[in-house]
Amino acid sequence: MERALRDHALLQPAGRMRERRQLARARRNAFVDVPARRNRVWQTDFSELETQGAGVWQLGGLVDYSAKVALACPVSVTKTWRDAVAVLEDARDRASELIGHSLLEDCTDAQTGELTPVIVVSDNGSCYRAAGFERHIAQRPELAHVRTRHKAPETNGVIERFFQSVKYEHLYRHEIDDGQQLAEHIAGYLTVYNEVRPHEALDFKRPLERYLKPPTITLAPAIQIGPCS
């Protein structure tokens, strides 16, 4: 039976079930308690938009789960692992700019020196399963990566809600010619989304106001997350 299954490529690769168990444990650890502190869980994804005269463009969004602040949303032609990495780097730079020190410092307990990395939650798109993406995560001790369950987009709901807002509240109301205009529209909307628009999920506070508030919750013990690739 095993030989027949192998001949028809129906056997799971060695270690596949172990990897699935590691991913399931990592997902549970990420949300065992609802993240109530900035830079504990980030959600990221891509969403596409067709412009009037220059085809389809990719929006690479990243939102902090607790504060709901959109830290990055660059526009790209593709959604490769390099584009996914560019989103992460934009978010890291923006987070450091907002809080006035590095993300690594914000994730390190001042008393014990223990590092609690930000858990970056993505779907199972090829860009997030790529070895290049995982290598980049491995080089950033302040970041860890978890993928959602297959066919379960609701587990990445904060970033999906952001894309819905940016499209229905702004982008669909304008005629956008190309990627440059699209990027300009998104930059303007991010200011509204983060700094002006009250959010019901935040008791009608603004995301940037919540994000900049000094954390009153101590960092949780470090979460051990194995490779996701």
C-alpha positions in Angstrom: 0.0 0.0 0.0 2.8 2.4 0.9 4.6 1.7 -2.4 1.4 2.3 -4.4 0.7 5.6 -2.6 4.3 6.7 -3.2 4.2 5.8 -6.8 1.2 8.0 -7.2 2.7 10.9 -5.2 0.0 10.6 -2.6 2.2 10.3 0.5 2.9 13.5 2.6 6.5 14.5 2.7 8.5 13.4 5.8 8.0 15.7 8.7 4.8 17.3 7.2 2.6 16.3 10.2 5.3 17.6 12.6 5.4 20.9 10.7 1.6 21.2 10.9 1.6 20.5 14.6 4.3 23.2 15.1 2.2 25.7 13.1 -1.0 24.9 15.1 0.9 25.3 18.4 2.3 28.6 17.2 -1.1 29.9 16.1 -2.5 29.0 19.6 0.4 30.8 21.3 -0.1 33.9 19.2 -3.7 34.3 20.3 -3.9 32.4 23.6 -4.6 35.9 25.1 -6.0 38.7 23.0 -3.0 40.9 22.3 -3.5 44.1 24.3 -0.1 45.7 23.8 1.4 47.3 20.7 4.0 45.3 18.7 2.8 41.9 20.0 1.0 40.7 16.8 1.1 42.2 13.3 -1.1 41.0 10.5 0.0 41.3 6.9 -1.4 40.4 3.5 -1.7 41.6 -0.1 -4.7 42.9 -1.9 -5.0 43.9 -5.6 -6.6 46.9 -7.3 -7.0 47.6 -11.0 -6.2 51.2 -12.1 -7.8 53.0 -15.0 -4.9 52.8 -17.5 -2.0 50.9 -15.9 -3.3 47.5 -15.0 -3.5 45.7 -11.7 -1.3 46.7 -8.7 -0.7 45.0 -5.4 -1.2 46.7 -2.0 1.0 45.2 0.7 -0.6 46.0 4.0 0.5 45.5 7.6 -1.5 46.4 10.7 -0.7 46.2 14.4 -3.4 43.9 15.9 -3.8 45.8 19.2 -3.7 49.4 18.1 -5.2 48.8 14.6 -2.6 51.3 13.3 -1.6 50.6 9.7 2.2 50.6 9.7 2.7 50.0 6.0 0.9 49.7 2.7 3.4 50.1 -0.2 2.2 49.6 -3.8 4.0 47.0 -6.1 3.5 45.3 -9.4 4.1 41.8 -7.9 3.6 40.0 -4.6 6.8 38.0 -4.3 8.7 37.3 -1.1 10.8 40.3 -1.8 7.7 42.5 -1.9 6.5 40.8 1.4 9.9 41.6 2.9 9.6 45.3 1.7 6.3 45.5 3.6 8.0 44.3 6.8 10.9 46.7 6.5 8.5 49.6 5.8 6.6 48.6 9.0 9.7 48.3 11.1 11.0 51.7 10.0 7.6 53.3 10.6 7.2 51.7 14.0 10.7 52.9 15.1 9.9 56.4 13.8 6.6 56.5 15.7 7.8 55.2 19.1 11.2 57.0 19.0 13.4 53.9 19.4 14.0 50.7 17.6 11.4 47.9 17.4 14.0 45.6 18.9 14.2 47.8 22.0 10.4 48.0 22.2 10.3 44.2 22.3 12.9 43.8 24.9 12.1 43.8 28.7 14.1 46.6 30.3 14.5 44.7 33.5 15.4 41.2 32.4 16.6 41.9 28.8 14.3 39.1 27.6 13.2 39.5 24.0 9.6 38.9 23.0 9.4 39.1 19.2 6.4 40.5 17.3 4.4 37.7 15.8 3.8 38.4 12.1 0.7 36.6 11.0 0.2 36.0 7.3 -1.9 33.6 5.1 -0.3 30.7 3.2 0.5 32.6 0.0 3.6 31.5 -1.8 5.4 34.7 -0.9 5.1 33.9 2.8 6.1 30.3 2.3 9.2 31.2 0.3 12.6 30.3 1.8 13.7 33.9 1.2 11.0 35.3 3.4 11.8 32.9 6.2 15.5 33.7 5.9 14.7 37.4 6.4 12.5 36.7 9.4 15.3 34.6 10.9 17.7 37.5 10.5 15.3 39.8 12.6 15.3 38.6 16.2 12.4 41.0 16.9 10.2 39.2 14.4 8.6 35.7 14.3 6.3 34.4 11.7 3.0 32.4 11.9 0.8 31.4 9.0 -3.0 31.0 9.3 -4.9 27.8 8.8 -5.6 27.0 5.1 -9.0 28.4 3.9 -9.4 30.4 7.1 -9.0 34.1 6.1 -11.0 35.2 9.2 -7.9 34.4 11.3 -6.2 37.3 9.6 -9.2 39.6 10.0 -7.6 42.9 11.1 -5.6 43.3 7.9 -8.6 42.2 5.8 -10.8 44.8 7.5 -8.1 47.4 6.7 -8.2 46.6 3.0 -12.0 46.8 3.0 -11.8 50.2 4.6 -9.2 51.7 2.3 -11.0 50.4 -0.8 -14.6 51.2 0.1 -14.0 54.4 2.0 -11.5 55.9 -0.5 -10.1 54.1 -3.5 -13.3 53.0 -5.1 -14.5 56.6 -5.0 -11.8 57.9 -7.2 -10.5 57.3 -10.7 -6.9 56.3 -10.3 -4.7 56.2 -13.4 -1.6 54.3 -12.4 0.6 53.0 -9.5 2.0 56.4 -8.7 -1.4 57.9 -8.1 -2.5 54.8 -6.2 0.5 55.2 -3.8 -0.4 58.9 -3.3 -4.0 58.1 -2.6 -3.0 55.4 -0.1 -0.5 57.7 1.7 -3.2 60.3 2.1 -5.7 57.7 3.4 -3.3 56.3 5.9 -3.2 59.7 7.6 -7.0 59.7 7.9 -7.1 56.0 9.0 -4.5 56.3 11.6 -4.8 59.9 12.9 -8.3 61.2 12.2 -10.9 58.4 11.9 -12.2 57.0 15.2 -12.4 53.2 15.3 -15.3 51.5 17.0 -13.0 48.6 18.0 -10.8 51.0 20.0 -13.8 52.6 21.8 -13.8 55.3 19.2 -10.2 56.3 19.7 -7.7 56.7 16.9 -5.2 54.0 16.1 -2.1 56.3 16.4 -3.3 57.6 19.7 -3.6 54.0 21.0 -0.2 53.0 19.5 1.7 55.9 21.0 0.3 55.4 24.5 3.0 54.0 26.7 2.4 50.3 27.3 1.0 49.5 30.7 1.2 45.7 30.0 4.5 44.0 30.5 5.9 41.8 27.8 4.8 38.2 27.9 7.3 35.4 28.1 9.0 34.6 24.8 6.9 32.5 22.5 8.8 29.6 20.9 7.9 29.3 17.3 9.5 26.8 15.0 10.2 27.2 11.2 7.1 27.9 9.1 8.5 27.0 5.7 
